[in-house]
């Protein structure tokens, strides 16, 4: 099944933060255009911080892991059927998003990227 055009939803406490409209991908990653709601502004700084820390994650993974843990503690990703995704690694840069997800928790070494 081609995932292009599918809408994933980024939620916080039951409130829609953004729809992620799939534009393609390279397995296991999906790429999307971000259709943010005004509520997304409350979490936008978390994603900006995560991307800054990601630049140095190979040499210094601690700050990236802490930044990503803040994201995971704040938002929930829902698949196109509306089910919460148990595990995901999501990056958002302005209008672009890319992520991988799993029905099972990632192993420790799978979360970088």
N, CA, C and O atoms as a GROMACS GRO file, in nm:
protein
  452
    1UNK      N    1   0.083  -0.118   0.000
    1UNK     CA    2   0.000   0.000   0.000
    1UNK      C    3   0.088   0.125   0.000
    1UNK      O    4   0.184   0.134   0.077
    2UNK      N    5   0.057   0.220  -0.085
    2UNK     CA    6   0.132   0.345  -0.095
    2UNK      C    7   0.086   0.441   0.015
    2UNK      O    8  -0.032   0.477   0.019
    3UNK      N    9   0.177   0.482   0.104
    3UNK     CA   10   0.137   0.568   0.214
    3UNK      C   11   0.121   0.716   0.176
    3UNK      O   12   0.072   0.795   0.256
    4UNK      N   13   0.161   0.755   0.053
    4UNK     CA   14   0.154   0.896   0.013
    4UNK      C   15   0.012   0.949   0.033
    4UNK      O   16  -0.086   0.885  -0.005
    5UNK      N   17   0.004   1.067   0.091
    5UNK     CA   18  -0.124   1.133   0.114
    5UNK      C   19  -0.191   1.097   0.244
    5UNK      O   20  -0.286   1.163   0.285
    6UNK      N   21  -0.143   0.992   0.311
    6UNK     CA   22  -0.202   0.956   0.439
    6UNK      C   23  -0.172   1.064   0.543
    6UNK      O   24  -0.066   1.126   0.540
    7UNK      N   25  -0.265   1.083   0.633
    7UNK     CA   26  -0.248   1.183   0.739
    7UNK      C   27  -0.225   1.113   0.873
    7UNK      O   28  -0.311   1.041   0.923
    8UNK      N   29  -0.108   1.137   0.929
    8UNK     CA   30  -0.078   1.096   1.065
    8UNK      C   31  -0.107   1.218   1.152
    8UNK      O   32  -0.102   1.331   1.103
    9UNK      N   33  -0.137   1.198   1.280
    9UNK     CA   34  -0.173   1.309   1.366
    9UNK      C   35  -0.081   1.313   1.488
    9UNK      O   36  -0.057   1.213   1.554
   10UNK      N   37  -0.032   1.433   1.514
   10UNK     CA   38   0.049   1.459   1.632
   10UNK      C   39  -0.042   1.521   1.736
   10UNK      O   40  -0.102   1.626   1.712
   11UNK      N   41  -0.050   1.458   1.853
   11UNK     CA   42  -0.146   1.497   1.956
   11UNK      C   43  -0.076   1.528   2.088
   11UNK      O   44   0.035   1.481   2.116
   12UNK      N   45  -0.145   1.608   2.169
   12UNK     CA   46  -0.100   1.634   2.306
   12UNK      C   47  -0.225   1.644   2.392
   12UNK      O   48  -0.309   1.732   2.372
   13UNK      N   49  -0.237   1.553   2.487
   13UNK     CA   50  -0.352   1.553   2.579
   13UNK      C   51  -0.484   1.562   2.502
   13UNK      O   52  -0.574   1.638   2.541
   14UNK      N   53  -0.496   1.486   2.395
   14UNK     CA   54  -0.619   1.482   2.317
   14UNK      C   55  -0.638   1.597   2.219
   14UNK      O   56  -0.738   1.599   2.147
   15UNK      N   57  -0.546   1.691   2.215
   15UNK     CA   58  -0.557   1.806   2.125
   15UNK      C   59  -0.469   1.785   2.002
   15UNK      O   60  -0.354   1.743   2.015
   16UNK      N   61  -0.523   1.814   1.884
   16UNK     CA   62  -0.446   1.802   1.760
   16UNK      C   63  -0.345   1.914   1.751
   16UNK      O   64  -0.380   2.032   1.755
   17UNK      N   65  -0.217   1.876   1.738
   17UNK     CA   66  -0.109   1.972   1.721
   17UNK      C   67  -0.078   1.992   1.573
   17UNK      O   68  -0.054   2.104   1.527
   18UNK      N   69  -0.078   1.881   1.498
   18UNK     CA   70  -0.043   1.888   1.356
   18UNK      C   71  -0.086   1.760   1.287
   18UNK      O   72  -0.094   1.653   1.347
   19UNK      N   73  -0.115   1.774   1.159
   19UNK     CA   74  -0.130   1.659   1.072
   19UNK      C   75  -0.002   1.647   0.991
   19UNK      O   76   0.052   1.747   0.944
   20UNK      N   77   0.046   1.526   0.975
   20UNK     CA   78   0.165   1.498   0.897
   20UNK      C   79   0.117   1.426   0.772
   20UNK      O   80   0.080   1.308   0.777
   21UNK      N   81   0.119   1.495   0.659
   21UNK     CA   82   0.068   1.442   0.534
   21UNK      C   83   0.184   1.376   0.458
   21UNK      O   84   0.274   1.445   0.411
   22UNK      N   85   0.180   1.245   0.447
   22UNK     CA   86   0.291   1.169   0.390
   22UNK      C   87   0.313   1.208   0.244
   22UNK      O   88   0.220   1.211   0.163
   23UNK      N   89   0.439   1.236   0.213
   23UNK     CA   90   0.480   1.272   0.077
   23UNK      C   91   0.573   1.169   0.015
   23UNK      O   92   0.604   1.177  -0.104
   24UNK      N   93   0.618   1.074   0.093
   24UNK     CA   94   0.710   0.971   0.044
   24UNK      C   95   0.788   0.912   0.158
   24UNK      O   96   0.747   0.921   0.274
   25UNK      N   97   0.899   0.851   0.125
   25UNK     CA   98   0.982   0.793   0.228
   25UNK      C   99   1.085   0.698   0.171
   25UNK      O  100   1.085   0.667   0.052
   26UNK      N  101   1.170   0.653   0.259
   26UNK     CA  102   1.274   0.556   0.227
   26UNK      C  103   1.276   0.461   0.346
   26UNK      O  104   1.334   0.492   0.450
   27UNK      N  105   1.211   0.344   0.331
   27UNK     CA  106   1.192   0.252   0.442
   27UNK      C  107   1.317   0.241   0.528
   27UNK      O  108   1.426   0.219   0.474
   28UNK      N  109   1.305   0.255   0.659
   28UNK     CA  110   1.184   0.258   0.740
   28UNK      C  111   1.130   0.399   0.767
   28UNK      O  112   1.039   0.415   0.849
   29UNK      N  113   1.184   0.500   0.701
   29UNK     CA  114   1.144   0.638   0.726
   29UNK      C  115   1.029   0.682   0.636
   29UNK      O  116   1.021   0.642   0.520
   30UNK      N  117   0.940   0.763   0.692
   30UNK     CA  118   0.835   0.832   0.615
   30UNK      C  119   0.868   0.980   0.616
   30UNK      O  120   0.922   1.032   0.714
   31UNK      N  121   0.835   1.049   0.509
   31UNK     CA  122   0.851   1.194   0.498
   31UNK      C  123   0.713   1.255   0.486
   31UNK      O  124   0.622   1.192   0.431
   32UNK      N  125   0.696   1.377   0.536
   32UNK     CA  126   0.565   1.440   0.532
   32UNK      C  127   0.576   1.590   0.531
   32UNK      O  128   0.678   1.649   0.566
   33UNK      N  129   0.466   1.650   0.489
   33UNK     CA  130   0.447   1.795   0.500
   33UNK      C  131   0.367   1.816   0.629
   33UNK      O  132   0.269   1.746   0.655
   34UNK      N  133   0.410   1.913   0.709
   34UNK     CA  134   0.346   1.941   0.837
   34UNK      C  135   0.234   2.042   0.817
   34UNK      O  136   0.256   2.152   0.764
   35UNK      N  137   0.116   2.005   0.860
   35UNK     CA  138   0.002   2.097   0.859
   35UNK      C  139  -0.028   2.126   1.007
   35UNK      O  140  -0.109   2.058   1.070
   36UNK      N  141   0.039   2.228   1.060
   36UNK     CA  142   0.032   2.261   1.203
   36UNK      C  143  -0.095   2.337   1.237
   36UNK      O  144  -0.145   2.417   1.157
   37UNK      N  145  -0.145   2.311   1.356
   37UNK     CA  146  -0.253   2.392   1.413
   37UNK      C  147  -0.186   2.498   1.501
   37UNK      O  148  -0.067   2.488   1.529
   38UNK      N  149  -0.261   2.599   1.545
   38UNK     CA  150  -0.202   2.697   1.637
   38UNK      C  151  -0.145   2.633   1.764
   38UNK      O  152  -0.052   2.687   1.824
   39UNK      N  153  -0.200   2.520   1.805
   39UNK     CA  154  -0.152   2.453   1.926
   39UNK      C  155  -0.010   2.398   1.910
   39UNK      O  156   0.058   2.375   2.009
   40UNK      N  157   0.035   2.377   1.786
   40UNK     CA  158   0.169   2.325   1.762
   40UNK      C  159   0.277   2.420   1.814
   40UNK      O  160   0.386   2.377   1.850
   41UNK      N  161   0.246   2.550   1.818
   41UNK     CA  162   0.344   2.647   1.866
   41UNK      C  163   0.396   2.614   2.005
   41UNK      O  164   0.509   2.652   2.040
   42UNK      N  165   0.316   2.545   2.086
   42UNK     CA  166   0.360   2.511   2.222
   42UNK      C  167   0.471   2.406   2.223
   42UNK      O  168   0.546   2.398   2.320
   43UNK      N  169   0.483   2.326   2.116
   43UNK     CA  170   0.586   2.222   2.113
   43UNK      C  171   0.694   2.249   2.008
   43UNK      O  172   0.793   2.177   2.002
   44UNK      N  173   0.675   2.349   1.926
   44UNK     CA  174   0.772   2.381   1.821
   44UNK      C  175   0.915   2.394   1.876
   44UNK      O  176   1.008   2.343   1.815
   45UNK      N  177   0.934   2.462   1.992
   45UNK     CA  178   1.071   2.473   2.045
   45UNK      C  179   1.134   2.339   2.082
   45UNK      O  180   1.256   2.324   2.074
   46UNK      N  181   1.053   2.240   2.120
   46UNK     CA  182   1.108   2.109   2.152
   46UNK      C  183   1.170   2.044   2.028
   46UNK      O  184   1.277   1.983   2.036
   47UNK      N  185   1.103   2.058   1.914
   47UNK     CA  186   1.155   1.999   1.791
   47UNK      C  187   1.278   2.075   1.741
   47UNK      O  188   1.371   2.014   1.688
   48UNK      N  189   1.280   2.206   1.758
   48UNK     CA  190   1.397   2.284   1.718
   48UNK      C  191   1.518   2.245   1.804
   48UNK      O  192   1.629   2.230   1.753
   49UNK      N  193   1.496   2.229   1.934
   49UNK     CA  194   1.604   2.188   2.024
   49UNK      C  195   1.656   2.049   1.987
   49UNK      O  196   1.776   2.025   1.988
   50UNK      N  197   1.564   1.958   1.955
   50UNK     CA  198   1.604   1.821   1.919
   50UNK      C  199   1.691   1.821   1.794
   50UNK      O  200   1.791   1.750   1.788
   51UNK      N  201   1.655   1.901   1.693
   51UNK     CA  202   1.736   1.906   1.570
   51UNK      C  203   1.874   1.966   1.595
   51UNK      O  204   1.973   1.919   1.539
   52UNK      N  205   1.881   2.068   1.680
   52UNK     CA  206   2.013   2.125   1.713
   52UNK      C  207   2.101   2.020   1.780
   52UNK      O  208   2.219   2.007   1.747
   53UNK      N  209   2.044   1.945   1.873
   53UNK     CA  210   2.120   1.843   1.945
   53UNK      C  211   2.156   1.725   1.853
   53UNK      O  212   2.260   1.662   1.872
   54UNK      N  213   2.071   1.697   1.755
   54UNK     CA  214   2.096   1.586   1.662
   54UNK      C  215   2.224   1.608   1.582
   54UNK      O  216   2.292   1.512   1.547
   55UNK      N  217   2.256   1.733   1.553
   55UNK     CA  218   2.376   1.764   1.475
   55UNK      C  219   2.503   1.711   1.540
   55UNK      O  220   2.599   1.677   1.471
   56UNK      N  221   2.504   1.702   1.672
   56UNK     CA  222   2.622   1.658   1.746
   56UNK      C  223   2.601   1.523   1.814
   56UNK      O  224   2.682   1.483   1.899
   57UNK      N  225   2.493   1.452   1.778
   57UNK     CA  226   2.457   1.329   1.850
   57UNK      C  227   2.561   1.218   1.836
   57UNK      O  228   2.575   1.136   1.926
   58UNK      N  229   2.633   1.214   1.724
   58UNK     CA  230   2.734   1.109   1.709
   58UNK      C  231   2.846   1.123   1.813
   58UNK      O  232   2.893   1.024   1.867
   59UNK      N  233   2.887   1.247   1.840
   59UNK     CA  234   2.994   1.272   1.935
   59UNK      C  235   2.946   1.289   2.078
   59UNK      O  236   3.019   1.262   2.173
   60UNK      N  237   2.822   1.336   2.092
   60UNK     CA  238   2.769   1.367   2.224
   60UNK      C  239   2.620   1.335   2.227
   60UNK      O  240   2.538   1.426   2.215
   61UNK      N  241   2.582   1.208   2.243
   61UNK     CA  242   2.442   1.169   2.232
   61UNK      C  243   2.353   1.210   2.349
   61UNK      O  244   2.231   1.213   2.335
   62UNK      N  245   2.410   1.243   2.463
   62UNK     CA  246   2.331   1.276   2.581
   62UNK      C  247   2.232   1.388   2.560
   62UNK      O  248   2.114   1.371   2.589
   63UNK      N  249   2.276   1.504   2.512
   63UNK     CA  250   2.181   1.614   2.492
   63UNK      C  251   2.069   1.581   2.392
   63UNK      O  252   1.955   1.623   2.410
   64UNK      N  253   2.104   1.506   2.287
   64UNK     CA  254   1.999   1.466   2.192
   64UNK      C  255   1.897   1.376   2.260
   64UNK      O  256   1.777   1.394   2.244
   65UNK      N  257   1.945   1.278   2.335
   65UNK     CA  258   1.853   1.185   2.402
   65UNK      C  259   1.762   1.260   2.499
   65UNK      O  260   1.642   1.232   2.506
   66UNK      N  261   1.817   1.354   2.573
   66UNK     CA  262   1.736   1.434   2.666
   66UNK      C  263   1.632   1.516   2.590
   66UNK      O  264   1.516   1.523   2.632
   67UNK      N  265   1.672   1.577   2.479
   67UNK     CA  266   1.578   1.656   2.399
   67UNK      C  267   1.468   1.568   2.343
   67UNK      O  268   1.350   1.605   2.345
   68UNK      N  269   1.505   1.450   2.294
   68UNK     CA  270   1.403   1.362   2.238
   68UNK      C  271   1.312   1.305   2.346
   68UNK      O  272   1.193   1.288   2.322
   69UNK      N  273   1.365   1.277   2.462
   69UNK     CA  274   1.282   1.230   2.572
   69UNK      C  275   1.176   1.334   2.608
   69UNK      O  276   1.064   1.298   2.644
   70UNK      N  277   1.210   1.463   2.599
   70UNK     CA  278   1.111   1.568   2.626
   70UNK      C  279   0.999   1.563   2.522
   70UNK      O  280   0.882   1.580   2.555
   71UNK      N  281   1.035   1.540   2.395
   71UNK     CA  282   0.932   1.528   2.292
   71UNK      C  283   0.842   1.409   2.322
   71UNK      O  284   0.720   1.422   2.321
   72UNK      N  285   0.902   1.293   2.348
   72UNK     CA  286   0.823   1.171   2.372
   72UNK      C  287   0.738   1.182   2.496
   72UNK      O  288   0.633   1.118   2.506
   73UNK      N  289   0.781   1.262   2.593
   73UNK     CA  290   0.700   1.281   2.712
   73UNK      C  291   0.588   1.381   2.694
   73UNK      O  292   0.504   1.398   2.783
   74UNK      N  293   0.585   1.448   2.580
   74UNK     CA  294   0.490   1.556   2.556
   74UNK      C  295   0.386   1.523   2.450
   74UNK      O  296   0.270   1.562   2.463
   75UNK      N  297   0.426   1.452   2.344
   75UNK     CA  298   0.336   1.430   2.231
   75UNK      C  299   0.311   1.281   2.207
   75UNK      O  300   0.386   1.195   2.252
   76UNK      N  301   0.203   1.254   2.135
   76UNK     CA  302   0.166   1.119   2.093
   76UNK      C  303   0.142   1.124   1.943
   76UNK      O  304   0.078   1.217   1.893
   77UNK      N  305   0.194   1.025   1.872
   77UNK     CA  306   0.173   1.015   1.728
   77UNK      C  307   0.065   0.911   1.702
   77UNK      O  308   0.071   0.800   1.753
   78UNK      N  309  -0.035   0.949   1.620
   78UNK     CA  310  -0.143   0.858   1.582
   78UNK      C  311  -0.128   0.820   1.436
   78UNK      O  312  -0.101   0.906   1.352
   79UNK      N  313  -0.146   0.692   1.405
   79UNK     CA  314  -0.137   0.645   1.267
   79UNK      C  315  -0.262   0.690   1.190
   79UNK      O  316  -0.354   0.746   1.249
   80UNK      N  317  -0.266   0.665   1.059
   80UNK     CA  318  -0.381   0.711   0.980
   80UNK      C  319  -0.516   0.653   1.023
   80UNK      O  320  -0.620   0.713   0.995
   81UNK      N  321  -0.516   0.539   1.091
   81UNK     CA  322  -0.642   0.483   1.142
   81UNK      C  323  -0.682   0.545   1.275
   81UNK      O  324  -0.790   0.515   1.327
   82UNK      N  325  -0.597   0.630   1.332
   82UNK     CA  326  -0.629   0.697   1.457
   82UNK      C  327  -0.575   0.630   1.581
   82UNK      O  328  -0.607   0.672   1.693
   83UNK      N  329  -0.494   0.524   1.565
   83UNK     CA  330  -0.438   0.453   1.680
   83UNK      C  331  -0.306   0.516   1.723
   83UNK      O  332  -0.224   0.550   1.638
   84UNK      N  333  -0.285   0.532   1.853
   84UNK     CA  334  -0.156   0.582   1.900
   84UNK      C  335  -0.045   0.483   1.864
   84UNK      O  336  -0.062   0.362   1.875
   85UNK      N  337   0.068   0.536   1.821
   85UNK     CA  338   0.182   0.454   1.784
   85UNK      C  339   0.266   0.432   1.910
   85UNK      O  340   0.305   0.528   1.975
   86UNK      N  341   0.293   0.304   1.945
   86UNK     CA  342   0.366   0.276   2.068
   86UNK      C  343   0.507   0.334   2.072
   86UNK      O  344   0.555   0.374   2.178
   87UNK      N  345   0.574   0.338   1.957
   87UNK     CA  346   0.712   0.386   1.954
   87UNK      C  347   0.736   0.459   1.824
   87UNK      O  348   0.694   0.413   1.717
   88UNK      N  349   0.802   0.574   1.832
   88UNK     CA  350   0.835   0.650   1.711
   88UNK      C  351   0.953   0.740   1.736
   88UNK      O  352   0.985   0.777   1.849
   89UNK      N  353   1.018   0.775   1.626
   89UNK     CA  354   1.129   0.871   1.627
   89UNK      C  355   1.093   0.974   1.522
   89UNK      O  356   1.100   0.946   1.402
   90UNK      N  357   1.055   1.093   1.565
   90UNK     CA  358   1.002   1.198   1.480
   90UNK      C  359   1.089   1.322   1.484
   90UNK      O  360   1.126   1.370   1.591
   91UNK      N  361   1.122   1.372   1.366
   91UNK     CA  362   1.192   1.500   1.353
   91UNK      C  363   1.100   1.595   1.276
   91UNK      O  364   1.036   1.555   1.178
   92UNK      N  365   1.094   1.719   1.320
   92UNK     CA  366   1.017   1.822   1.248
   92UNK      C  367   1.105   1.945   1.233
   92UNK      O  368   1.161   1.996   1.330
   93UNK      N  369   1.115   1.990   1.108
   93UNK     CA  370   1.191   2.109   1.074
   93UNK      C  371   1.101   2.198   0.990
   93UNK      O  372   1.088   2.177   0.869
   94UNK      N  373   1.038   2.296   1.053
   94UNK     CA  374   0.946   2.389   0.988
   94UNK      C  375   0.829   2.311   0.928
   94UNK      O  376   0.747   2.259   1.004
   95UNK      N  377   0.819   2.302   0.796
   95UNK     CA  378   0.707   2.233   0.731
   95UNK      C  379   0.740   2.089   0.692
   95UNK      O  380   0.657   2.021   0.631
   96UNK      N  381   0.859   2.042   0.727
   96UNK     CA  382   0.902   1.907   0.690
   96UNK      C  383   0.910   1.818   0.813
   96UNK      O  384   0.957   1.859   0.919
   97UNK      N  385   0.862   1.695   0.796
   97UNK     CA  386   0.872   1.596   0.904
   97UNK      C  387   0.924   1.466   0.845
   97UNK      O  388   0.896   1.434   0.729
   98UNK      N  389   0.998   1.392   0.925
   98UNK     CA  390   1.039   1.258   0.887
   98UNK      C  391   1.044   1.175   1.014
   98UNK      O  392   1.088   1.222   1.119
   99UNK      N  393   0.999   1.050   1.002
   99UNK     CA  394   0.992   0.965   1.119
   99UNK      C  395   0.992   0.818   1.079
   99UNK      O  396   0.968   0.781   0.964
  100UNK      N  397   1.021   0.738   1.180
  100UNK     CA  398   1.005   0.594   1.173
  100UNK      C  399   0.923   0.555   1.293
  100UNK      O  400   0.922   0.626   1.394
  101UNK      N  401   0.857   0.444   1.284
  101UNK     CA  402   0.769   0.402   1.393
  101UNK      C  403   0.767   0.251   1.404
  101UNK      O  404   0.812   0.179   1.314
  102UNK      N  405   0.714   0.205   1.516
  102UNK     CA  406   0.707   0.062   1.540
  102UNK      C  407   0.590   0.033   1.632
  102UNK      O  408   0.549   0.115   1.714
  103UNK      N  409   0.536  -0.088   1.616
  103UNK     CA  410   0.433  -0.135   1.708
  103UNK      C  411   0.494  -0.186   1.838
  103UNK      O  412   0.423  -0.217   1.934
  104UNK      N  413   0.627  -0.196   1.840
  104UNK     CA  414   0.701  -0.242   1.958
  104UNK      C  415   0.805  -0.137   1.994
  104UNK      O  416   0.850  -0.064   1.905
  105UNK      N  417   0.844  -0.127   2.120
  105UNK     CA  418   0.951  -0.032   2.157
  105UNK      C  419   1.078  -0.059   2.081
  105UNK      O  420   1.114  -0.174   2.055
  106UNK      N  421   1.149   0.050   2.045
  106UNK     CA  422   1.277   0.038   1.977
  106UNK      C  423   1.381  -0.016   2.074
  106UNK      O  424   1.372   0.005   2.195
  107UNK      N  425   1.480  -0.085   2.019
  107UNK     CA  426   1.598  -0.122   2.098
  107UNK      C  427   1.678   0.007   2.117
  107UNK      O  428   1.663   0.101   2.039
  108UNK      N  429   1.760   0.013   2.219
  108UNK     CA  430   1.837   0.134   2.250
  108UNK      C  431   1.913   0.189   2.130
  108UNK      O  432   1.916   0.311   2.111
  109UNK      N  433   1.973   0.106   2.049
  109UNK     CA  434   2.056   0.153   1.939
  109UNK      C  435   1.976   0.197   1.818
  109UNK      O  436   2.034   0.254   1.726
  110UNK      N  437   1.846   0.172   1.814
  110UNK     CA  438   1.764   0.206   1.698
  110UNK      C  439   1.711   0.348   1.700
  110UNK      O  440   1.651   0.390   1.601
  111UNK      N  441   1.728   0.425   1.806
  111UNK     CA  442   1.662   0.554   1.817
  111UNK      C  443   1.738   0.669   1.755
  111UNK      O  444   1.681   0.776   1.738
  112UNK      N  445   1.863   0.653   1.721
  112UNK     CA  446   1.937   0.763   1.660
  112UNK      C  447   1.904   0.772   1.512
  112UNK      O  448   1.876   0.671   1.448
  113UNK      N  449   1.909   0.896   1.457
  113UNK     CA  450   1.888   0.908   1.316
  113UNK      C  451   1.811   1.025   1.284
  113UNK      O  452   1.783   1.051   1.167
   0.00000   0.00000   0.00000
